[in-house]
Amino acid sequence: MTYIPKVNDYVKWRNHQGWIYFKDIDNEYITIEVGVKIKPKSTYSRVQLHRKDHILIVCHSEYWNELKYIKSRKSIYHED
């Protein structure tokens, strides 16, 4: 059975690993979050919600057969 990637799965792909952050509606690509950086406080206002930069890579569907599933989480707020 071939693995079908889902958001909130943790995967390895080539020399990268991370959480699947987005999957497009047409199943053409996913993004894998390989890192997160805290933004300096001087770059956001008090009411801004996005206080982190997410480092993402794109994996197109023709490479999904190279993905190795590791684990899943319930949401972005749960690590396991």
Protein Blocks (a to p, Z undefined) as FASTA:
>chain_A
ZZdddehiacdehjaccddfbdcfklpaccddfbdcdddfklpcfklmblcdcddddddf
klmmmpccfbdcfblkbfZZ
